[in-house]
Amino acid sequence: MKKLFIVFCLWILAFGGAAVAQNNSDKDHNFKVAKNLETFSAIYKYLDLMYVDTLNADEVVGNGINYMLHSLDPYTVYYPEDKVKDLDLMISGKYAGIGAVIRYNFAIKNTIIDQPYENMPASEAGLKKGDIILAIGDSSMVGKDVSYVSNRLRGDAGSRFVLTIKRPSTGKKMKFKITRRSIQLPAVPYYGLQDDGVGYLNLNSFTTDCSKDVRRAFLDMKKQGMKSLVLDLRNNGGGSLQEAINIVNMFVPKGITLVKTIGKIERANKEYKTTVEPIDTVMPIVVLVNDETASASEITSGSLQDLDRAVILGTRTYGKGLVQVSMDLPYNANLKLTTSKYYIPSGRCIQAINYKHSNGGYTEHVPDSLTHVFYTADGREVRDGGGIKPDIEVQPDSLPNIAFYLTSSGRDSSEVMLNWELKYLSTHPTIAPAKNFVISDADYADFKQAVLKSGFKYDRESKKYLEGLVKLARFEGYYDDAKPEFDALEKKLNHNIAKDLDYNKQTLKQLLTSDLVSAYYYQRGSMENSLQFDKQWKRAVEVLQNPTEYRNILQPSSSKKGAEAAKATLR
């Protein structure tokens, strides 16, 4: 009976909700809904009654739900009761725990502390990078994976426990009494006034009240003499639409419509306007974006672009133009449901036309030939579909394959990079200020020798492609004639780790430097340090220090017709 009740509730949710939005002419649609739900119920009844093995109802029905949702868009997601906390964390950025990043060390086959957060219980208790987690209370954590340990580190705010660790630098076991508390992941992990009055502000999520943090950071830097601003939205996957509105409102006048949402039902159609007086409408702004800039981040960057209020720099954004709401389900489950598309000031929607699923998102942008032209407030051409195209495109440096294997958890069973960093930390109580610190060439030479002695191995992509080409040449009958060339190429592409370490020295030095700085100065220090290597940041500074270039970028290249069209769109 319980299972039938669940099915009935699902029927009510789908059929009843559809009935509200449909008129009397949709009887055929409603019949198909009822028919298929009844068929589903009958199939499961027979499976449960007669299938040779006992069914796991949560798994079987859950898989059915997930497959149904997978045929829609990547953002409509079912959260059973045991996963609802994940949704809450995504929305609020809050959880109760110790405030630390943990990871699995494959060399010792144990979970360790990777990075304590600043001013959180873990750092305040004295936990350090590399500490091996042995026990939580009376429960052994030896050999347990990250998920298992993470679930037991979390708990009710105010609850206390004893954490037992082993510190690699001393080999000693240590016990820490820790009180869990509500952890608010920082929406603004770092901001600071840089050289020549250029302010830098990193916003990594649009969680509740993040606009207040942005406002405080902006006013603080302005008080210090900030003349221009770089707003970094790279790798910001979005969040609250209202917080995006609040942030844009800091820089544009009151009463402007920033976002319109349009859905199937009337209550999904809304307009979001700026409601307060801005704090600055003239300061030059550059917004940094990349392919992981999504949702509320695209509303922010796209609105500032549409209103000609900022220069957008980096690479094309993700392209999520859909709005989700959270719907309560029976038995404390939840459904994050796409209900509408959003349209920014120019009138464009930046969502891709087709939904192509791959790891939770679509795999390609819409070609410009299939998009439509819109106009900014001053008449610049912009396009819909497939994200925000930056005004200035600057590609970041790519990560070499050897760096990927050294830095990615689980790729290097020797954990040579982590071990070298822990050794460095144990022999260097302090380092230079975060802004300018870089490991020395002598330090890198020591790291290189550690890698060579560790037995580190990795797959070279060039070797894989060569092997594939050889197979293709054999299949097509060209291999015998080209064998000398293939042999010569194979010799030149011979796996030489020492050579690869030398060739990628600068990139690896940056990665080592970043990891070390985060251990001394936490996340804010790592971000401050990274600016010295960041070519997108450097290009943004160049633009801000050249008022003529900045103004020219924001000038329309089209005719007055474009400007008139823009005004009509924005009206």
SERO-810219 format. One line per field, with one value per residue (C-alpha): residue number from 0; residue in one letter; y, z, x. Coordinates in steps of 0.2 Angstrom, whole numbers, plus 5000, padded with zeros to 4 digits. Example, Ala and Ser with C-alpha at 12.3 -4.5 7.8 and 13.67 -1.06 7.14 Angstrom:
<pts>
i = c(0 1)
aa = c(A S)
y = c(4978 4995)
z = c(5039 5036)
x = c(5062 5068)
</pts>
This chain:
<pts>
i = c(0 1 2 3 4 5 6 7 8 9 10 11 12 13 14 15 16 17 18 19 20 21 22 23 24 25 26 27 28 29 30 31 32 33 34 35 36 37 38 39 40 41 42 43 44 45 46 47 48 49 50 51 52 53 54 55 56 57 58 59 60 61 62 63 64 65 66 67 68 69 70 71 72 73 74 75 76 77 78 79 80 81 82 83 84 85 86 87 88 89 90 91 92 93 94 95 96 97 98 99 100 101 102 103 104 105 106 107 108 109 110 111 112 113 114 115 116 117 118 119 120 121 122 123 124 125 126 127 128 129 130 131 132 133 134 135 136 137 138 139 140 141 142 143 144 145 146 147 148 149 150 151 152 153 154 155 156 157 158 159 160 161 162 163 164 165 166 167 168 169 170 171 172 173 174 175 176 177 178 179 180 181 182 183 184 185 186 187 188 189 190 191 192 193 194 195 196 197 198 199 200 201 202 203 204 205 206 207 208 209 210 211 212 213 214 215 216 217 218 219 220 221 222 223 224 225 226 227 228 229 230 231 232 233 234 235 236 237 238 239 240 241 242 243 244 245 246 247 248 249 250 251 252 253 254 255 256 257 258 259 260 261 262 263 264 265 266 267 268 269 270 271 272 273 274 275 276 277 278 279 280 281 282 283 284 285 286 287 288 289 290 291 292 293 294 295 296 297 298 299 300 301 302 303 304 305 306 307 308 309 310 311 312 313 314 315 316 317 318 319 320 321 322 323 324 325 326 327 328 329 330 331 332 333 334 335 336 337 338 339 340 341 342 343 344 345 346 347 348 349 350 351 352 353 354 355 356 357 358 359 360 361 362 363 364 365 366 367 368 369 370 371 372 373 374 375 376 377 378 379 380 381 382 383 384 385 386 387 388 389 390 391 392 393 394 395 396 397 398 399 400 401 402 403 404 405 406 407 408 409 410 411 412 413 414 415 416 417 418 419 420 421 422 423 424 425 426 427 428 429 430 431 432 433 434 435 436 437 438 439 440 441 442 443 444 445 446 447 448 449 450 451 452 453 454 455 456 457 458 459 460 461 462 463 464 465 466 467 468 469 470 471 472 473 474 475 476 477 478 479 480 481 482 483 484 485 486 487 488 489 490 491 492 493 494 495 496 497 498 499 500 501 502 503 504 505 506 507 508 509 510 511 512 513 514 515 516 517 518 519 520 521 522 523 524 525 526 527 528 529 530 531 532 533 534 535 536 537 538 539 540 541 542 543 544 545 546 547 548 549 550 551 552 553 554 555 556 557 558 559 560 561 562 563 564 565 566 567 568 569 570)
aa = c(M K K L F I V F C L W I L A F G G A A V A Q N N S D K D H N F K V A K N L E T F S A I Y K Y L D L M Y V D T L N A D E V V G N G I N Y M L H S L D P Y T V Y Y P E D K V K D L D L M I S G K Y A G I G A V I R Y N F A I K N T I I D Q P Y E N M P A S E A G L K K G D I I L A I G D S S M V G K D V S Y V S N R L R G D A G S R F V L T I K R P S T G K K M K F K I T R R S I Q L P A V P Y Y G L Q D D G V G Y L N L N S F T T D C S K D V R R A F L D M K K Q G M K S L V L D L R N N G G G S L Q E A I N I V N M F V P K G I T L V K T I G K I E R A N K E Y K T T V E P I D T V M P I V V L V N D E T A S A S E I T S G S L Q D L D R A V I L G T R T Y G K G L V Q V S M D L P Y N A N L K L T T S K Y Y I P S G R C I Q A I N Y K H S N G G Y T E H V P D S L T H V F Y T A D G R E V R D G G G I K P D I E V Q P D S L P N I A F Y L T S S G R D S S E V M L N W E L K Y L S T H P T I A P A K N F V I S D A D Y A D F K Q A V L K S G F K Y D R E S K K Y L E G L V K L A R F E G Y Y D D A K P E F D A L E K K L N H N I A K D L D Y N K Q T L K Q L L T S D L V S A Y Y Y Q R G S M E N S L Q F D K Q W K R A V E V L Q N P T E Y R N I L Q P S S S K K G A E A A K A T L R)
y = c(5000 5012 5010 5013 5028 5035 5031 5040 5055 5056 5055 5069 5080 5077 5075 5088 5101 5099 5101 5118 5124 5116 5120 5109 5105 5095 5080 5069 5075 5071 5054 5050 5055 5045 5030 5030 5032 5018 5007 5011 5007 4990 4986 4989 4979 4964 4966 4968 4952 4941 4946 4932 4944 4956 4973 4989 5000 5016 5011 5005 5019 5032 5026 5027 5045 5050 5043 5052 5069 5065 5066 5085 5097 5095 5106 5097 5085 5073 5074 5059 5062 5057 5069 5085 5091 5093 5104 5115 5117 5122 5135 5142 5138 5133 5116 5111 5104 5108 5119 5110 5102 5083 5071 5053 5049 5035 5031 5028 5023 5035 5051 5067 5085 5095 5113 5120 5135 5151 5156 5139 5126 5115 5129 5136 5119 5118 5105 5106 5101 5082 5077 5059 5056 5041 5042 5053 5050 5031 5027 5022 5031 5021 5016 5025 5035 5054 5052 5041 5053 5068 5062 5059 5075 5084 5085 5097 5114 5115 5096 5091 5077 5071 5070 5059 5062 5058 5072 5067 5079 5072 5055 5058 5054 5070 5072 5088 5093 5101 5109 5109 5125 5132 5134 5148 5145 5162 5170 5182 5172 5187 5205 5218 5234 5230 5242 5258 5258 5243 5233 5214 5205 5187 5181 5162 5159 5168 5161 5170 5188 5187 5204 5212 5204 5212 5229 5229 5224 5237 5251 5246 5246 5263 5270 5264 5274 5261 5269 5254 5236 5219 5207 5189 5177 5163 5146 5154 5142 5154 5153 5166 5176 5190 5191 5194 5208 5216 5216 5223 5236 5243 5249 5254 5266 5262 5257 5247 5230 5217 5201 5194 5176 5167 5150 5139 5145 5163 5163 5159 5175 5189 5205 5210 5228 5238 5245 5255 5269 5263 5266 5269 5271 5278 5268 5257 5239 5223 5207 5190 5175 5158 5142 5138 5155 5150 5155 5170 5174 5176 5187 5198 5198 5199 5213 5223 5220 5224 5240 5245 5246 5234 5226 5207 5198 5180 5165 5162 5157 5141 5146 5142 5153 5143 5146 5132 5132 5119 5108 5098 5080 5066 5058 5074 5072 5087 5091 5105 5110 5121 5132 5146 5154 5171 5186 5199 5218 5217 5204 5189 5172 5164 5146 5134 5129 5110 5101 5089 5079 5076 5076 5086 5099 5101 5098 5112 5130 5135 5141 5159 5155 5149 5163 5180 5198 5209 5226 5234 5250 5260 5249 5236 5220 5205 5187 5175 5156 5147 5159 5177 5180 5192 5209 5203 5185 5179 5161 5154 5144 5125 5113 5101 5082 5079 5093 5085 5068 5076 5087 5076 5065 5047 5049 5047 5033 5039 5055 5063 5081 5080 5072 5085 5099 5092 5090 5109 5114 5105 5114 5131 5138 5154 5160 5177 5187 5179 5192 5189 5172 5159 5144 5145 5136 5126 5121 5115 5106 5096 5093 5086 5074 5068 5065 5055 5044 5041 5030 5042 5037 5045 5042 5054 5060 5061 5042 5038 5048 5040 5022 5027 5033 5017 5007 5017 5017 4998 4997 5007 4999 5014 5008 4998 5012 5025 5013 5023 5039 5031 5023 5040 5049 5036 5038 5057 5055 5043 5045 5056 5062 5073 5082 5084 5091 5104 5109 5112 5120 5136 5129 5116 5130 5140 5125 5121 5139 5140 5124 5130 5148 5141 5131 5147 5160 5150 5153 5172 5170 5158 5169 5184 5175 5168 5185 5187 5172 5176 5183 5187 5197 5206 5210 5217 5229 5234 5239 5248 5258 5263 5274 5276 5257 5255 5268 5261 5243 5250 5261 5253 5249 5248 5261 5272 5259 5247 5260 5263 5244 5243 5256 5248 5231 5239 5249)
z = c(5000 5004 4987 4979 4989 4983 4965 4968 4975 4960 4949 4958 4956 4938 4932 4944 4941 4922 4924 4931 4917 4903 4896 4891 4874 4882 4886 4875 4884 4901 4896 4890 4907 4917 4905 4907 4926 4928 4916 4927 4943 4936 4930 4947 4955 4945 4947 4966 4966 4954 4950 4954 4966 4980 4973 4982 4980 4983 4970 4956 4958 4960 4944 4935 4941 4937 4920 4917 4922 4912 4897 4901 4905 4916 4931 4935 4949 4961 4979 4990 5009 5011 4998 5003 5013 4997 4990 5006 5005 4987 4990 5007 5007 5025 5034 5052 5053 5056 5041 5031 5014 5016 5003 5001 5002 4990 4996 5014 5010 5022 5022 5027 5031 5014 5018 5034 5031 5040 5056 5057 5070 5061 5059 5077 5084 5076 5062 5048 5030 5029 5046 5045 5052 5063 5073 5076 5094 5097 5078 5068 5052 5047 5028 5026 5011 5010 5009 5025 5035 5029 5034 5052 5053 5050 5063 5073 5077 5095 5096 5102 5098 5099 5083 5083 5070 5066 5060 5047 5051 5069 5067 5083 5087 5093 5100 5097 5105 5092 5093 5077 5071 5056 5042 5030 5015 5010 4995 4994 4998 4994 4989 4990 4982 4970 4962 4954 4962 4954 4965 4964 4971 4969 4971 4970 4973 4974 4991 5003 5007 4996 4989 5007 5007 4989 4995 5010 5000 4987 4999 5009 4993 4988 5005 5002 4985 4972 4955 4945 4949 4942 4947 4946 4942 4935 4940 4949 4945 4951 4964 4970 4956 4968 4974 4956 4955 4971 4965 4948 4957 4965 4948 4938 4942 4951 4941 4927 4922 4923 4922 4915 4918 4907 4910 4906 4921 4925 4942 4934 4924 4934 4932 4942 4943 4952 4968 4977 4972 4966 4976 4960 4942 4934 4940 4926 4929 4920 4924 4922 4915 4909 4903 4922 4924 4925 4930 4942 4936 4919 4924 4933 4918 4905 4913 4915 4897 4890 4900 4894 4912 4912 4900 4900 4898 4897 4888 4883 4898 4902 4895 4908 4905 4915 4932 4945 4960 4975 4976 4992 4989 5000 5013 5015 4997 4985 4967 4960 4945 4930 4928 4917 4906 4910 4899 4902 4898 4879 4878 4875 4883 4884 4886 4873 4861 4864 4880 4878 4894 4899 4917 4921 4907 4889 4879 4866 4863 4849 4834 4830 4814 4824 4836 4835 4836 4851 4856 4872 4879 4868 4852 4853 4845 4857 4854 4863 4865 4872 4885 4886 4873 4881 4874 4875 4873 4883 4884 4900 4900 4898 4911 4905 4906 4919 4930 4929 4935 4949 4956 4953 4968 4963 4947 4956 4968 4975 4981 4977 4975 4992 5001 4994 5000 5017 5019 5013 5026 5040 5036 5033 5048 5038 5020 5012 5010 4999 4986 4979 4986 4973 4977 4971 4957 4970 4978 4961 4957 4974 4969 4952 4960 4972 4957 4948 4963 4967 4953 4946 4930 4919 4902 4889 4877 4862 4864 4865 4849 4840 4845 4838 4822 4820 4821 4808 4796 4798 4795 4779 4773 4774 4789 4780 4768 4783 4796 4796 4799 4813 4821 4821 4828 4842 4846 4848 4858 4870 4888 4897 4914 4917 4901 4904 4922 4914 4900 4911 4925 4926 4927 4940 4950 4950 4956 4970 4975 4976 4987 4999 5000 5005 5019 5026 5021 5017 5002 5002 5001 4987 4977 4980 4975 4959 4952 4948 4936 4929 4911 4911 4926 4919 4903 4913 4922 4905 4899 4915 4914 4896 4897 4878 4875 4889 4881 4864 4869 4875 4860 4847 4830 4823 4816 4825 4820 4833 4847 4843 4843 4860 4867 4861 4868 4885 4886)
x = c(5000 5014 5022 5005 5003 5020 5014 4998 5007 5018 5002 4994 5010 5011 4993 4986 4999 4997 4979 4981 4991 4981 4964 4950 4957 4972 4961 4972 4988 4980 4974 4992 4999 4986 4989 5008 5007 4995 5006 5021 5012 5006 5024 5032 5018 5022 5041 5039 5027 5036 5053 5066 5076 5069 5069 5076 5062 5072 5085 5073 5060 5074 5082 5066 5063 5081 5080 5064 5072 5088 5077 5073 5086 5102 5096 5079 5085 5077 5084 5078 5078 5096 5102 5092 5106 5116 5103 5102 5121 5121 5108 5114 5132 5130 5133 5138 5156 5174 5177 5191 5194 5198 5205 5211 5229 5232 5250 5245 5227 5219 5209 5219 5216 5220 5216 5208 5197 5203 5194 5185 5185 5198 5211 5207 5210 5227 5224 5236 5238 5243 5236 5230 5213 5213 5197 5182 5177 5178 5175 5190 5193 5208 5206 5189 5186 5182 5163 5163 5174 5165 5148 5155 5164 5148 5134 5124 5131 5137 5141 5158 5169 5188 5197 5213 5226 5244 5255 5267 5281 5283 5275 5265 5247 5237 5220 5209 5193 5183 5165 5156 5148 5138 5150 5147 5158 5165 5156 5170 5186 5197 5197 5211 5217 5231 5244 5239 5222 5215 5203 5201 5186 5183 5165 5164 5146 5129 5124 5111 5117 5133 5128 5131 5149 5152 5146 5157 5172 5169 5166 5182 5193 5185 5189 5207 5208 5201 5200 5194 5188 5190 5176 5181 5167 5177 5172 5156 5142 5129 5115 5102 5095 5090 5108 5113 5101 5107 5125 5121 5111 5126 5133 5117 5103 5087 5071 5080 5073 5087 5079 5062 5058 5045 5038 5023 5012 5008 5016 5033 5033 5042 5051 5066 5071 5084 5076 5089 5101 5118 5134 5144 5139 5155 5170 5177 5174 5181 5172 5182 5172 5176 5167 5162 5154 5135 5117 5117 5135 5129 5115 5127 5140 5127 5117 5133 5137 5119 5119 5137 5142 5157 5170 5168 5185 5190 5181 5163 5152 5143 5126 5113 5098 5085 5077 5074 5063 5063 5047 5044 5040 5032 5044 5055 5061 5064 5063 5073 5062 5066 5051 5056 5069 5077 5080 5093 5091 5094 5080 5091 5091 5109 5103 5108 5094 5097 5100 5115 5119 5136 5141 5126 5127 5126 5142 5143 5138 5125 5134 5132 5124 5109 5108 5100 5107 5102 5108 5115 5109 5121 5119 5132 5128 5126 5119 5108 5111 5126 5132 5140 5153 5166 5171 5189 5193 5209 5212 5220 5235 5231 5236 5250 5246 5260 5253 5236 5243 5253 5239 5224 5219 5220 5231 5247 5248 5265 5258 5275 5269 5259 5274 5286 5274 5273 5292 5293 5280 5289 5306 5299 5290 5286 5287 5287 5271 5258 5257 5275 5280 5287 5297 5315 5324 5333 5317 5310 5326 5323 5305 5311 5323 5309 5298 5311 5315 5297 5293 5280 5272 5258 5250 5256 5243 5255 5259 5240 5237 5252 5246 5229 5237 5247 5231 5222 5237 5238 5219 5220 5236 5248 5258 5272 5276 5277 5285 5302 5293 5282 5298 5307 5292 5290 5308 5306 5290 5299 5293 5305 5299 5315 5312 5294 5298 5310 5298 5284 5294 5285 5268 5273 5282 5265 5255 5267 5268 5249 5247 5261 5254 5236 5244 5251 5239 5223 5212 5214 5232 5232 5221 5232 5247 5239 5237 5256 5254 5236 5237 5218 5220 5235 5225 5211 5223 5229 5212 5208 5224 5220 5204 5204 5204 5191 5179 5182 5177 5160 5157 5144 5151 5134 5123 5110 5097 5105 5104 5086 5082 5091 5080 5065 5071 5075 5058)
</pts>
